[in-house]
Amino acid sequence: MKKNDYHHGNLKDDFLKIAFEFIANEEIEKLTLQILSDKTGTSRSAIYRHFKNKDELIETMILQGFDTFDKALSPLLLDSSKPLLDRFYVSGKRLIDFAIENQNLYRLLFGKRYAYIRQEIISIQDENCSGFHALKTAIEEGQKSGILKKDDSYRQSIVIWASLHGLASLIIDGFMNIEDLYEQLYDDMFQSLLAGIVANKVKIISTIPFVNKLLQPIRY
């Protein structure tokens, strides 16, 4: 790479692009500002004009990472043209697929290592909190329509989110060697969650055969 290749446009965007490309294959702990300098052929002082240290780089990556995560999940949850339970099923599976496809990014967003940075810039109670607020909104929609049981939507969202995150973490961290079983495990988990939140004896429509089968015992 020529030394001046990155001296055009937005150098900060170039640094971030390289950082995300790096963690696609390497652990986030191995990322350094020196790597950005070497990859762009720029001086350390050029990097410091955009990020005063690695923590500031990580903070920006977390914000952009959550934006990417949100775009993967929220449209699925908020698409009112689709049956509500279909949206739950598809978005939940998308969360797990996202974790599998972006393992180090997922660990950056939800892991403990940089929690001290995440807690400073984002809260699960924020209306723009990636995916979670969309899930809570969808649950409240289901309660208003009578599809879901009346309950605290925040706590319901936490339970669902924790279940999805738990399964995703088990898969990407290689615990219990469940990679080959995750689709069946997801269906089993979804069945348990469905039993806990769906109102009894309501007319519910689903276009997904598996979900439709689960709903048969609780339909009129």
C-alpha positions as CSV (number, residue, x, y, z in Angstrom):
1,M,0.0,0.0,0.0
2,K,1.4,3.4,-0.9
3,K,2.0,5.8,1.9
4,N,-0.4,8.4,0.6
5,D,-3.3,6.1,-0.4
6,Y,-5.1,7.1,2.8
7,H,-4.5,10.8,2.6
8,H,-7.8,11.4,0.9
9,G,-11.3,11.7,2.1
10,N,-12.2,10.9,5.7
11,L,-9.2,9.4,7.4
12,K,-11.2,8.6,10.5
13,D,-13.5,6.4,8.4
14,D,-10.5,4.6,7.0
15,F,-9.2,3.9,10.5
16,L,-12.5,2.5,11.5
17,K,-12.8,0.4,8.4
18,I,-9.4,-1.1,9.1
19,A,-10.3,-1.7,12.8
20,F,-13.5,-3.5,11.9
21,E,-11.8,-5.6,9.3
22,F,-9.1,-6.5,11.8
23,I,-11.6,-7.8,14.5
24,A,-13.4,-9.8,11.8
25,N,-10.5,-12.2,12.1
26,E,-8.6,-11.3,15.3
27,E,-9.5,-10.7,18.9
28,I,-10.3,-7.1,19.8
29,E,-7.6,-7.1,22.5
30,K,-5.0,-7.4,19.7
31,L,-6.1,-4.3,18.0
32,T,-3.7,-1.3,18.5
33,L,-3.4,2.2,17.2
34,Q,0.0,1.1,15.7
35,I,-1.9,-1.4,13.5
36,L,-4.0,1.5,12.1
37,S,-0.8,3.5,11.5
38,D,0.9,0.7,9.8
39,K,-2.1,-0.2,7.6
40,T,-2.6,3.4,6.4
41,G,1.0,4.5,6.3
42,T,0.2,7.4,8.5
43,S,1.9,8.8,11.5
44,R,0.7,8.1,15.1
45,S,0.0,11.9,15.4
46,A,-2.5,11.5,12.5
47,I,-4.3,8.9,14.5
48,Y,-4.3,11.0,17.7
49,R,-6.1,13.8,15.8
50,H,-9.1,11.4,15.6
51,F,-8.6,9.1,18.6
52,K,-6.7,10.2,21.7
53,N,-6.2,6.5,22.8
54,K,-7.5,3.0,22.2
55,D,-10.5,3.5,24.5
56,E,-11.7,6.4,22.3
57,L,-11.4,4.1,19.3
58,I,-13.3,1.4,21.1
59,E,-16.0,3.8,22.0
60,T,-16.5,4.8,18.4
61,M,-16.5,1.2,17.3
62,I,-19.1,0.3,19.9
63,L,-21.4,3.1,18.7
64,Q,-21.0,2.1,15.1
65,G,-21.3,-1.6,15.9
66,F,-24.6,-1.1,17.7
67,D,-25.8,0.8,14.7
68,T,-25.0,-2.2,12.5
69,F,-26.6,-4.5,15.0
70,D,-29.7,-2.4,15.2
71,K,-30.1,-2.3,11.4
72,A,-30.0,-6.1,11.4
73,L,-32.7,-6.6,14.0
74,S,-35.0,-3.6,14.4
75,P,-36.6,-3.6,10.9
76,L,-37.5,-7.2,11.3
77,L,-39.2,-6.6,14.7
78,L,-41.0,-3.4,13.6
79,D,-42.3,-4.6,10.2
80,S,-46.0,-4.4,10.8
81,S,-46.8,-6.1,7.5
82,K,-45.7,-9.4,9.0
83,P,-47.4,-11.4,11.7
84,L,-46.0,-10.5,15.1
85,L,-44.9,-13.9,16.2
86,D,-43.1,-14.4,12.8
87,R,-41.2,-11.2,13.5
88,F,-40.2,-12.6,16.9
89,Y,-39.0,-15.8,15.4
90,V,-37.1,-14.4,12.5
91,S,-35.5,-11.5,14.5
92,G,-34.4,-13.9,17.3
93,K,-32.7,-16.2,14.8
94,R,-31.1,-13.2,13.1
95,L,-29.6,-12.1,16.4
96,I,-27.9,-15.5,16.8
97,D,-26.8,-15.6,13.2
98,F,-25.3,-12.1,13.7
99,A,-23.3,-13.3,16.6
100,I,-22.0,-16.3,14.7
101,E,-21.1,-14.2,11.6
102,N,-19.5,-11.3,13.7
103,Q,-18.1,-13.1,16.7
104,N,-15.5,-10.6,17.9
105,L,-17.9,-7.6,17.1
106,Y,-20.6,-9.3,19.2
107,R,-18.2,-9.8,22.1
108,L,-17.2,-6.2,21.8
109,L,-20.8,-5.1,22.0
110,F,-22.0,-7.4,24.7
111,G,-18.9,-8.8,26.4
112,K,-17.4,-7.8,29.8
113,R,-14.0,-6.7,28.5
114,Y,-15.1,-3.2,27.4
115,A,-18.3,-2.9,29.5
116,Y,-16.9,0.1,31.3
117,I,-16.9,2.0,28.0
118,R,-20.3,0.7,26.9
119,Q,-21.9,1.7,30.1
120,E,-20.8,5.3,29.6
121,I,-22.3,5.7,26.2
122,I,-25.4,3.5,25.9
123,S,-28.1,2.2,28.2
124,I,-30.6,-0.6,27.7
125,Q,-33.3,1.9,28.6
126,D,-32.4,4.3,25.8
127,E,-35.1,4.5,23.1
128,N,-32.4,4.0,20.5
129,C,-30.8,1.0,22.3
130,S,-30.0,-1.4,19.5
131,G,-32.8,-4.0,19.0
132,F,-33.9,-4.0,22.6
133,H,-36.2,-1.0,22.3
134,A,-37.7,-2.5,19.1
135,L,-38.3,-5.8,20.9
136,K,-40.0,-3.9,23.8
137,T,-42.1,-2.0,21.3
138,A,-43.2,-5.2,19.5
139,I,-44.1,-6.8,22.8
140,E,-46.3,-3.8,23.7
141,E,-47.9,-4.0,20.3
142,G,-48.7,-7.7,21.0
143,Q,-50.2,-6.8,24.4
144,K,-52.4,-4.1,23.0
145,S,-53.7,-6.5,20.3
146,G,-54.4,-9.2,22.8
147,I,-51.9,-11.6,21.3
148,L,-49.5,-11.5,24.3
149,K,-50.3,-11.7,28.0
150,K,-50.5,-8.4,29.8
151,D,-47.2,-8.0,31.8
152,D,-44.3,-5.7,32.3
153,S,-42.9,-5.3,28.8
154,Y,-39.5,-4.3,30.1
155,R,-39.1,-7.4,32.1
156,Q,-40.5,-9.6,29.3
157,S,-38.0,-8.0,27.0
158,I,-35.1,-8.7,29.4
159,V,-36.1,-12.4,29.7
160,I,-36.3,-12.8,25.9
161,W,-33.1,-10.9,25.3
162,A,-31.2,-12.8,28.0
163,S,-32.3,-16.1,26.5
164,L,-31.1,-15.1,23.0
165,H,-27.9,-13.7,24.3
166,G,-27.2,-16.8,26.3
167,L,-27.6,-19.2,23.4
168,A,-25.6,-16.9,21.1
169,S,-22.7,-16.7,23.7
170,L,-22.7,-20.5,24.2
171,I,-22.4,-21.0,20.4
172,I,-19.6,-18.5,19.7
173,D,-17.6,-19.3,22.7
174,G,-17.6,-23.0,21.9
175,F,-19.1,-24.0,25.2
176,M,-20.8,-27.5,25.2
177,N,-20.1,-27.9,21.5
178,I,-23.6,-27.0,20.4
179,E,-22.8,-25.4,17.1
180,D,-24.4,-28.2,15.1
181,L,-27.5,-28.2,17.2
182,Y,-28.2,-24.5,17.5
183,E,-31.1,-24.3,15.1
184,Q,-32.9,-27.1,17.0
185,L,-32.0,-25.4,20.3
186,Y,-33.3,-22.1,19.1
187,D,-36.6,-23.7,18.2
188,D,-36.8,-25.4,21.6
189,M,-36.0,-22.1,23.3
190,F,-38.6,-20.2,21.2
191,Q,-41.2,-22.7,22.1
192,S,-40.6,-22.2,25.8
193,L,-40.6,-18.4,25.4
194,L,-43.8,-18.5,23.3
195,A,-45.6,-20.6,26.0
196,G,-44.7,-17.9,28.5
197,I,-45.9,-14.8,26.7
198,V,-48.7,-15.8,24.3
199,A,-52.2,-15.2,25.6
200,N,-54.5,-18.2,25.8
201,K,-57.4,-18.7,23.4
202,V,-56.6,-16.0,20.9
203,K,-56.7,-16.1,17.2
204,I,-53.1,-15.8,16.0
205,I,-51.8,-16.0,12.5
206,S,-48.3,-17.2,11.5
207,T,-46.8,-17.9,8.1
208,I,-44.0,-20.0,9.5
209,P,-44.9,-23.7,9.7
210,F,-43.0,-24.3,12.9
211,V,-44.6,-21.4,14.7
212,N,-48.0,-22.3,13.3
213,K,-47.6,-25.8,14.8
214,L,-46.7,-24.4,18.2
215,L,-49.8,-22.2,18.2
216,Q,-52.3,-25.0,17.6
217,P,-52.8,-25.9,21.3
218,I,-53.6,-22.3,22.3
219,R,-55.9,-21.3,19.5
220,Y,-59.7,-21.4,19.8
